[in-house]
Structures are given as structure tokens and as C-alpha cells.
């Protein structure tokens, strides 16, 4: 094995990854498409710390004093808002991008712990509806699989205006994943690449959207909460317009949010970090006098109970997970290390979700590969993971003296870096200084 010359210096601008991408682009003449989310290092929840109780605050005693976790979503206008046991929901991921077994497993895991899951682009499957106690139906620009009967079967409706990994861009589903069943649900030809629209055909602005929301309420007899989901970009203004249009719940997806397939340049260079988006969304809700009455769900890079607690301390009512849920099901598992290597990747690095060759049986439509995921076992693993997130968040809330997760607040946090302090609008640790604060 050749040892690199110690005198060689790698360029910070043209590092090995950049050089490899230039060489790939020059060879193929096409841009790179992949799944997952942003891989660059961004200010995130790890840059925040909790101020646990000591002398000036009074902590709660271990597991002997209650710390509640329930949340109600959509009680602004809906007859039947969602009552969830935990404030951690499953984000929208489509059948097509995911296998039927994966959608069933997500429904099983979410239902076991009393939370909701979401359909994603492509419509509602019997597997998911049958195993989901609370199912949110996504209404997307593509309108794939949309029909009034499924709207009525859902427990809430989420109008998707943007997604964290690709705000301003439509979704992709490459031809190798468009099987007969997927094509039938989406009214598409089999085996042909699908690129969704980047904006809804039913309206051109917030005033038209308000009319569409009324239409959806009438179709569902005013029973279902209406969510509006935006990718984190101009968050302050988008949240205000969403509330004006009539949203019961606003979902803000930061740029760490994942995707099944889009351009790498989109994932890495469009949108703002989740950490920066939450305070903007909260400010917009507060100025309208609807913070907490219009609930805020935050997604994009949620991995641990600490992330959950920090998002809620910054003002979120709940969070949504996508990539982490797939990992809990078995995505990138070491048990498939050999198969990932055969695909030119490795366990922990596989992101070619668009290819439909996932050996874990999650991001594929290949019936033989899909058999590798047992929906019952996958659901059990997801439920375990959600329980751990909840217990971790409770542990931190108790340490801050809170008897409910929703009682966490910015005053409980400090930042480790100037960037995180400015974005999260909490003091730099050891100071009272918030960069940019008036």
C-alpha cells in the first residue's frame, strides 16, 4: 500500500470530493441525483445546550414526577383535531419512493406509540391506512393519487408548498421505480422518469390558496385539520401567508430535511438550516397572535430526544422525522454491508434511493428486495426509537424543571457558537449577548 507523501496538501476549495464530482460531471454530462439531505456541516441543534436546574431553578425528580408529552394539532378550525401522545410525527414519504412494506411499517410504529404518519406524494395505500391510527394525507403539486374519498379517509390534510431538501423544486421518481402499481396510482406510464411540478396548478398565490382550503374543508365536512408545509427559505413571510390562508398547522422543513431523489446541487445550496427557520416561524406566529393556537411542526435533521427538546424550546409544538425513521426501520444497516459495497457504497453512506436497489427493502419497488423488510419487525424498531426520543426529551425537560415538553422555552438554552446564537436567538454561552439582537 502506497503511503501518501506527507508534504502533499489537500485544497480546501478543490478537495477530493469536489475533484471527483468534476470528473464525474465531465465524464457523464449530467448532474448528480441522490437521496438523503444536506451533507455539508450546518449550524444545528448540537450547537445549543440546555441550562439545567441547579440553585436558581428547581428540577423535577427523575421518573417519579410527571413530564407530559401529549399534543393537540389542528384545533383552530377542525371538528376533529389530532390528539397525539407524543410530539414526534412521521413526515411525508411516498409509496413509490418507499416500498409498500416500508409504508406499512411506518404506520405500525407510529400507531404503537400514539402518533401520526403521513402519506407523501403518490396517494394513500391500504397498507398504510390500515396500520395508521392517525394518517395525514398530503396534497401536493403533482396531485398524484389525489381523490376526495381518500381525503375523507384521512385524519388531517397537509398541503405541501415546499420541502426542505428542495424548496422551489418538484420531486423525482425515476422510471425503474415506477412499477405497474405505482403507475396506476399516479396515472403515469410504467418505467418512465417522473418529475413533479414545483407549484400547484390550483392556485397562484395565498388568496387563491385560501379558496382551495375552504374547498378542502367542505369536501371533508370541516372535520380535518389543514396543514400547510413550506421549505425553509423566506420562513417569516411564508408562515404569515400560510396563517392568512387559513392553516390550522404550519409545517416548516429545514434544509437538513431528506428526499428520495433530487439534484445534489439543490440539496446542498437551497434553503436555510432548521435552526435558523424556527425563530422566524415563531416570530411570525407571535406577531399574528396565533402562536400555540396555530401549531408549528418542525422537521429537517431531527435525530435525538435532545433535538426534539431543543426544537420545542425554540417554540415548536411538535417535530417530524423522515430520514431518522428510515434508519430506525433498517436503512443503511450493517447487516447489508456486502450488498451496499456491491452497489459501490457502504453501510452508513448509501444514498442512491432513486435507483430502487436498496437491499434493506425500504427505498425500492423490487418485490424481491422489498421482502427483506418485515413490516412488523420494522414497526417494532420504529416504535422503540420513538419511545427513546420521547424519554430523552422528557429527561431534559425535567432537568429544566418542566412538567410538560411544551413548557420548554428559549430561556432554557444557550449557544456554543456565534452563528448558532444569532440564528436561534439565544445567548452565547457564558454571556447575555445575542448577536444581532436590538
C-alpha positions as a printed NumPy array, in Angstrom:
array([[  0.   ,   0.   ,   0.   ],
       [  1.379,   3.387,  -1.033],
       [  1.683,   5.927,   1.776],
       [  0.719,   9.474,   0.674],
       [  3.573,  11.948,   0.594],
       [  3.267,  13.909,   3.893],
       [  4.24 ,  17.085,   2.019],
       [  1.064,  16.914,  -0.107],
       [ -1.652,  19.399,   0.887],
       [ -5.303,  18.944,   0.02 ],
       [ -7.068,  22.04 ,  -1.292],
       [ -9.902,  23.315,   0.872],
       [-11.647,  24.568,  -2.258],
       [-10.884,  21.626,  -4.553],
       [-10.882,  18.748,  -2.088],
       [-11.13 ,  15.102,  -3.189],
       [-14.936,  15.157,  -3.181],
       [-15.04 ,  18.233,  -5.428],
       [-12.427,  16.789,  -7.775],
       [-14.378,  13.523,  -8.004],
       [-17.613,  15.392,  -8.813],
       [-15.924,  17.472, -11.544],
       [-14.537,  14.284, -13.057],
       [-17.94 ,  12.542, -12.874],
       [-19.706,  15.536, -14.491],
       [-17.094,  15.734, -17.242],
       [-17.46 ,  12.031, -17.97 ],
       [-21.276,  11.776, -17.935],
       [-22.534,  15.251, -18.853],
       [-25.425,  15.015, -16.355],
       [-25.941,  16.445, -12.892],
       [-25.886,  14.198,  -9.85 ],
       [-29.152,  12.934,  -8.388],
       [-29.331,  11.354,  -4.946],
       [-31.455,  10.946,  -1.865],
       [-30.954,  11.868,   1.803],
       [-30.397,  15.503,   2.825],
       [-27.623,  18.083,   3.003],
       [-24.236,  16.577,   3.84 ],
       [-22.372,  19.805,   4.445],
       [-21.878,  20.842,   8.079],
       [-24.507,  23.373,   9.106],
       [-25.36 ,  25.135,  12.372],
       [-27.681,  22.674,  14.059],
       [-29.155,  21.636,  17.395],
       [-25.788,  20.297,  18.555],
       [-24.689,  23.94 ,  18.77 ],
       [-27.207,  24.557,  21.573],
       [-27.065,  23.469,  25.227],
       [-29.712,  23.311,  27.93 ],
       [-29.317,  25.187,  31.212],
       [-30.361,  22.511,  33.675],
       [-31.733,  23.464,  37.047],
       [-29.345,  23.841,  39.97 ],
       [-29.855,  26.641,  42.53 ],
       [-31.885,  29.251,  40.659],
       [-34.217,  26.659,  39.1  ],
       [-35.937,  23.638,  40.647],
       [-35.661,  20.328,  38.723],
       [-38.23 ,  17.545,  38.693],
       [-37.297,  14.29 ,  40.404],
       [-36.366,  11.54 ,  37.947],
       [-39.237,   9.412,  36.745],
       [-41.269,   9.953,  39.923],
       [-42.602,  13.338,  38.821],
       [-44.612,  13.503,  35.624],
       [-43.456,  15.204,  32.472],
       [-46.29 ,  15.039,  29.952],
       [-45.765,  14.768,  26.214],
       [-49.201,  14.952,  24.555],
       [-50.052,  17.498,  21.874],
       [-53.215,  18.595,  20.06 ],
       [-52.806,  19.566,  16.41 ],
       [-55.357,  21.459,  14.368],
       [-57.907,  22.704,  16.886],
       [-58.161,  26.144,  15.258],
       [-60.972,  25.208,  12.845],
       [-61.312,  21.422,  12.575],
       [-64.076,  19.484,  14.261],
       [-61.708,  16.601,  14.945],
       [-58.171,  17.791,  15.699],
       [-55.432,  15.224,  16.159],
       [-54.694,  14.217,  19.759],
       [-51.222,  12.648,  19.832],
       [-49.491,  11.022,  22.786],
       [-46.065,  12.297,  21.751],
       [-44.979,  15.408,  19.801],
       [-42.912,  13.394,  17.292],
       [-44.656,  12.63 ,  13.997],
       [-43.633,  10.805,  10.822],
       [-43.029,  13.083,   7.838],
       [-44.488,  12.518,   4.383],
       [-42.696,   9.841,   2.342],
       [-44.461,   8.418,  -0.67 ],
       [-45.342,   4.947,  -1.776],
       [-43.173,   4.82 ,  -4.858],
       [-40.201,   6.354,  -3.153],
       [-40.727,   3.73 ,  -0.409],
       [-41.916,   0.163,  -0.666],
       [-45.358,  -0.921,   0.489],
       [-43.704,  -2.793,   3.357],
       [-41.942,   0.382,   4.488],
       [-45.176,   2.388,   4.444],
       [-46.896,  -0.318,   6.475],
       [-44.028,  -0.412,   8.98 ],
       [-44.185,   3.36 ,   9.443],
       [-47.908,   3.117,  10.173],
       [-47.407,   0.284,  12.635],
       [-44.608,   2.022,  14.535],
       [-46.358,   5.382,  14.741],
       [-49.634,   3.838,  15.9  ],
       [-47.929,   1.792,  18.619],
       [-46.758,   4.97 ,  20.364],
       [-49.816,   7.102,  19.598],
       [-48.563,   9.456,  16.921],
       [-49.274,  10.157,  13.246],
       [-47.726,   9.267,   9.919],
       [-48.075,  10.984,   6.533],
       [-48.783,   9.665,   3.033],
       [-46.346,  11.601,   0.834],
       [-46.632,  12.075,  -2.934],
       [-48.449,   9.324,  -4.783],
       [-51.599,   8.755,  -2.756],
       [-52.864,   6.571,   0.067],
       [-52.174,   2.839,   0.236],
       [-54.389,   0.321,   2.046],
       [-51.319,  -0.942,   3.933],
       [-50.618,   2.489,   5.396],
       [-54.231,   3.459,   6.106],
       [-54.913,   0.075,   7.647],
       [-51.999,   0.322,  10.083],
       [-52.109,   4.077,  10.877],
       [-54.232,   5.26 ,  13.753],
       [-53.659,   8.863,  12.633],
       [-52.828,   9.402,   8.966],
       [-52.123,  12.799,   7.384],
       [-52.871,  12.993,   3.66 ],
       [-50.502,  15.104,   1.595],
       [-51.938,  17.286,  -1.173],
       [-49.013,  18.058,  -3.481],
       [-48.423,  19.988,  -6.723],
       [-48.386,  16.716,  -8.69 ],
       [-51.842,  15.731,  -7.359],
       [-50.757,  12.111,  -7.908],
       [-53.268,   9.692,  -6.469],
       [-55.483,  12.503,  -5.178],
       [-59.17 ,  11.72 ,  -4.79 ],
       [-61.892,  13.036,  -2.469],
       [-62.603,   9.604,  -0.974],
       [-59.06 ,   9.322,   0.371],
       [-59.234,  12.899,   1.651],
       [-62.241,  11.848,   3.713],
       [-60.466,   8.72 ,   4.954],
       [-57.535,  10.775,   6.259],
       [-57.314,  12.299,   9.732],
       [-55.706,  15.531,   8.501],
       [-54.678,  17.112,   5.194],
       [-51.225,  18.59 ,   4.548],
       [-50.927,  20.995,   1.612],
       [-47.305,  20.812,   0.517],
       [-45.891,  24.036,  -0.901],
       [-42.253,  23.147,  -0.354],
       [-39.825,  20.642,   1.096],
       [-36.597,  21.309,   2.962],
       [-34.313,  19.394,   0.598],
       [-35.709,  21.107,  -2.497],
       [-37.765,  24.258,  -1.822],
       [-38.855,  25.657,  -5.173],
       [-38.332,  22.312,  -6.922],
       [-40.529,  19.337,  -7.686],
       [-39.957,  15.761,  -6.68 ],
       [-38.45 ,  12.983,  -8.785],
       [-39.3  ,   9.328,  -9.187],
       [-37.126,   7.593, -11.747],
       [-38.558,   5.056, -14.163],
       [-37.016,   1.996, -12.528],
       [-39.265,   2.575,  -9.501],
       [-42.477,   3.187, -11.471],
       [-43.987,  -0.283, -11.404],
       [-47.461,  -1.194, -12.604],
       [-48.954,  -0.433,  -9.196],
       [-47.137,   2.887,  -8.771],
       [-48.03 ,   3.908, -12.328],
       [-51.679,   3.044, -11.733],
       [-51.885,   5.096,  -8.557],
       [-50.229,   8.105, -10.208],
       [-51.763,   7.736, -13.694],
       [-48.314,   7.517, -15.262],
       [-46.705,   5.285, -17.879],
       [-44.625,   2.47 , -16.44 ],
       [-40.846,   2.79 , -16.476],
       [-40.724,   6.476, -17.411],
       [-38.998,   9.071, -15.217],
       [-41.46 ,  11.28 , -13.332],
       [-40.713,  14.845, -12.311],
       [-43.395,  16.542, -10.241],
       [-44.463,  20.13 , -10.726],
       [-42.803,  22.689,  -8.463],
       [-46.02 ,  24.65 ,  -7.872],
       [-49.694,  23.768,  -7.526],
       [-51.891,  24.116, -10.615],
       [-54.921,  25.083,  -8.498],
       [-53.747,  28.486,  -7.307],
       [-51.228,  31.245,  -7.923],
       [-50.985,  32.883,  -4.5  ],
       [-52.213,  32.941,  -0.899],
       [-55.635,  34.387,  -1.764],
       [-56.332,  31.535,  -4.168],
       [-54.942,  29.08 ,  -1.622],
       [-57.484,  30.332,   0.918],
       [-60.234,  29.372,  -1.536],
       [-58.692,  25.916,  -2.001],
       [-58.56 ,  25.401,   1.768],
       [-62.264,  26.211,   2.041],
       [-62.913,  23.711,  -0.743],
       [-60.953,  21.013,   1.124],
       [-62.841,  21.797,   4.325],
       [-66.171,  21.475,   2.526],
       [-65.144,  18.159,   0.935],
       [-64.308,  16.803,   4.405],
       [-67.233,  18.461,   6.229],
       [-64.864,  20.729,   8.221],
       [-63.687,  17.693,  10.173],
       [-59.996,  17.519,   9.236],
       [-57.172,  19.834,  10.308],
       [-55.467,  21.54 ,   7.381],
       [-51.661,  21.754,   7.483],
       [-49.51 ,  23.875,   5.184],
       [-45.932,  22.694,   4.681],
       [-43.169,  25.023,   3.463],
       [-39.497,  24.502,   2.821],
       [-37.43 ,  26.827,   4.998],
       [-36.418,  29.818,   2.883],
       [-38.334,  33.073,   3.434],
       [-39.84 ,  31.498,   6.527],
       [-41.137,  34.613,   8.282],
       [-43.247,  35.714,   5.322],
       [-44.303,  32.203,   4.277],
       [-45.646,  31.397,   7.738],
       [-47.627,  34.63 ,   7.878],
       [-49.169,  33.915,   4.48 ],
       [-49.954,  30.323,   5.491],
       [-51.845,  31.558,   8.557],
       [-53.654,  34.177,   6.461],
       [-54.705,  31.464,   4.009],
       [-56.324,  29.529,   6.864],
       [-53.832,  26.901,   8.021],
       [-54.573,  25.125,  11.297],
       [-50.984,  23.827,  11.458],
       [-47.82 ,  25.113,   9.774],
       [-45.005,  22.673,   8.959],
       [-41.544,  24.173,   8.393],
       [-38.938,  21.853,   6.869],
       [-35.299,  22.966,   7.189],
       [-32.619,  22.252,   4.599],
       [-31.386,  19.219,   6.556],
       [-34.644,  17.529,   5.552],
       [-34.228,  14.47 ,   3.37 ],
       [-35.615,  13.454,  -0.006],
       [-35.924,  10.293,  -2.037],
       [-34.367,  11.895,  -5.102],
       [-33.376,  15.339,  -6.309],
       [-30.378,  17.192,  -7.671],
       [-27.395,  17.266,  -5.31 ],
       [-26.919,  20.957,  -6.105],
       [-30.451,  21.599,  -4.805],
       [-29.926,  19.659,  -1.584],
       [-26.692,  21.443,  -0.726],
       [-27.363,  25.001,  -1.905],
       [-31.05 ,  25.888,  -1.465],
       [-32.87 ,  26.744,   1.752],
       [-31.782,  27.654,   5.273],
       [-30.879,  25.472,   8.282],
       [-33.666,  24.26 ,  10.542],
       [-32.076,  26.138,  13.439],
       [-32.46 ,  29.445,  11.596],
       [-36.02 ,  28.749,  10.47 ],
       [-37.696,  28.052,  13.822],
       [-37.315,  31.524,  15.406],
       [-38.531,  33.169,  12.194],
       [-41.628,  30.965,  12.157],
       [-42.296,  31.598,  15.852],
       [-41.878,  35.349,  15.407],
       [-44.418,  35.33 ,  12.566],
       [-46.948,  33.381,  14.652],
       [-46.413,  35.594,  17.684],
       [-46.883,  38.799,  15.71 ],
       [-50.172,  37.444,  14.384],
       [-51.214,  36.463,  17.92 ],
       [-51.656,  32.796,  16.997],
       [-48.576,  31.083,  18.448],
       [-49.784,  27.838,  20.024],
       [-53.303,  28.214,  18.566],
       [-51.848,  27.599,  15.107],
       [-49.433,  24.783,  15.831],
       [-45.896,  24.684,  14.444],
       [-44.322,  21.393,  13.371],
       [-40.599,  21.489,  12.618],
       [-38.689,  18.965,  10.521],
       [-35.261,  18.654,   8.96 ],
       [-32.454,  16.807,  10.716],
       [-34.241,  15.649,  13.882],
       [-32.195,  12.73 ,  15.243],
       [-32.424,  12.541,  19.034],
       [-34.537,  13.477,  22.014],
       [-32.209,  16.432,  22.504],
       [-33.136,  17.713,  19.037],
       [-36.827,  17.272,  19.872],
       [-36.5  ,  19.169,  23.164],
       [-34.442,  21.983,  21.611],
       [-36.905,  22.471,  18.746],
       [-39.745,  22.684,  21.253],
       [-37.791,  25.057,  23.495],
       [-37.406,  27.36 ,  20.489],
       [-41.184,  27.377,  20.026],
       [-42.249,  24.317,  18.032],
       [-45.32 ,  22.359,  19.143],
       [-44.116,  19.127,  17.555],
       [-41.469,  17.756,  15.207],
       [-41.498,  15.382,  12.239],
       [-38.866,  12.801,  11.337],
       [-38.205,  11.17 ,   7.973],
       [-34.615,  10.074,   7.412],
       [-34.249,   9.007,  11.052],
       [-37.415,   6.914,  10.772],
       [-35.999,   5.066,   7.759],
       [-32.752,   4.404,   9.612],
       [-34.8  ,   3.023,  12.502],
       [-36.557,   0.658,  10.056],
       [-33.171,  -0.645,   8.908],
       [-31.921,   1.726,   6.217],
       [-28.09 ,   1.618,   5.925],
       [-27.925,  -1.316,   8.334],
       [-24.546,  -3.082,   8.705],
       [-26.327,  -6.383,   8.032],
       [-26.371,  -5.361,   4.34 ],
       [-22.739,  -4.203,   4.245],
       [-21.783,  -6.622,   1.463],
       [-24.739,  -5.614,  -0.719],
       [-24.009,  -1.895,  -0.242],
       [-20.39 ,  -2.493,  -1.271],
       [-21.594,  -4.27 ,  -4.417],
       [-23.574,  -1.109,  -5.227],
       [-20.417,   0.986,  -4.867],
       [-21.37 ,   2.379,  -1.461],
       [-21.172,   1.255,   2.154],
       [-23.45 ,   0.825,   5.148],
       [-23.973,   4.292,   6.61 ],
       [-23.254,   6.027,   3.298],
       [-25.853,   4.65 ,   0.884],
       [-27.948,   7.486,  -0.6  ],
       [-28.922,   6.253,  -4.076],
       [-32.564,   5.946,  -3.063],
       [-33.591,   6.886,  -6.614],
       [-32.022,   3.711,  -8.043],
       [-34.539,   1.313,  -6.48 ],
       [-31.828,  -1.181,  -5.478],
       [-31.966,  -0.734,  -1.695],
       [-31.037,  -4.103,  -0.121],
       [-32.877,  -3.143,   3.079],
       [-36.169,  -3.271,   1.142],
       [-37.133,   0.295,   2.094],
       [-36.475,   2.629,  -0.864],
       [-37.283,   0.105,  -3.583],
       [-40.148,  -1.29 ,  -5.63 ],
       [-38.334,  -4.539,  -6.405],
       [-40.523,  -7.277,  -4.892],
       [-37.543,  -9.476,  -4.058],
       [-35.696,  -6.677,  -2.246],
       [-38.889,  -5.491,  -0.529],
       [-39.161,  -8.909,   1.13 ],
       [-36.06 ,  -8.041,   3.173],
       [-38.172,  -5.681,   5.296],
       [-40.591,  -7.318,   7.708],
       [-43.257,  -4.619,   8.38 ],
       [-43.995,  -5.985,  11.861],
       [-40.335,  -6.012,  12.888],
       [-39.76 ,  -2.631,  11.224],
       [-42.726,  -1.166,  13.076],
       [-41.4  ,  -2.513,  16.366],
       [-37.99 ,  -0.935,  15.751],
       [-39.554,   2.421,  14.86 ],
       [-41.751,   2.346,  17.97 ],
       [-38.702,   1.633,  20.131],
       [-36.86 ,   4.551,  18.57 ],
       [-39.785,   6.925,  19.096],
       [-40.015,   5.865,  22.746],
       [-36.326,   6.603,  23.247],
       [-36.674,  10.059,  21.652],
       [-39.584,  10.801,  23.959],
       [-37.801,   9.625,  27.107],
       [-34.68 ,  11.616,  26.213],
       [-36.747,  14.769,  25.686],
       [-38.56 ,  14.188,  28.992],
       [-35.244,  13.755,  30.806],
       [-34.039,  17.127,  29.56 ],
       [-37.345,  18.83 ,  30.333],
       [-37.307,  17.514,  33.905],
       [-33.757,  18.783,  34.325],
       [-35.066,  22.227,  33.396],
       [-37.939,  21.923,  35.885],
       [-40.677,  21.427,  33.28 ],
       [-43.715,  19.22 ,  33.832],
       [-44.587,  19.188,  30.106],
       [-42.428,  19.27 ,  26.999],
       [-44.373,  22.268,  25.687],
       [-43.187,  24.306,  28.704],
       [-39.608,  24.336,  27.45 ],
       [-38.623,  27.834,  26.303],
       [-35.717,  29.774,  24.783],
       [-34.667,  30.871,  28.285],
       [-33.601,  27.26 ,  28.872],
       [-30.999,  27.398,  26.074],
       [-27.602,  28.884,  25.3  ],
       [-25.483,  28.633,  22.154],
       [-21.933,  27.417,  21.669],
       [-21.164,  29.452,  18.554],
       [-21.843,  32.979,  17.39 ],
       [-23.65 ,  31.626,  14.325],
       [-25.985,  29.393,  16.331],
       [-26.625,  32.186,  18.82 ],
       [-27.636,  34.588,  16.044],
       [-29.826,  32.017,  14.282],
       [-31.552,  30.555,  17.348],
       [-31.766,  33.959,  19.073],
       [-30.47 ,  32.63 ,  22.388],
       [-27.419,  33.96 ,  24.289],
       [-23.908,  32.827,  23.596],
       [-22.927,  30.525,  26.489],
       [-21.485,  32.401,  29.46 ],
       [-22.815,  35.765,  28.214],
       [-26.065,  37.639,  27.814],
       [-25.171,  38.521,  24.217],
       [-27.345,  37.545,  21.274],
       [-25.664,  38.656,  18.028],
       [-27.926,  40.9  ,  16.003],
       [-30.429,  41.445,  18.824],
       [-31.563,  45.023,  19.297]])
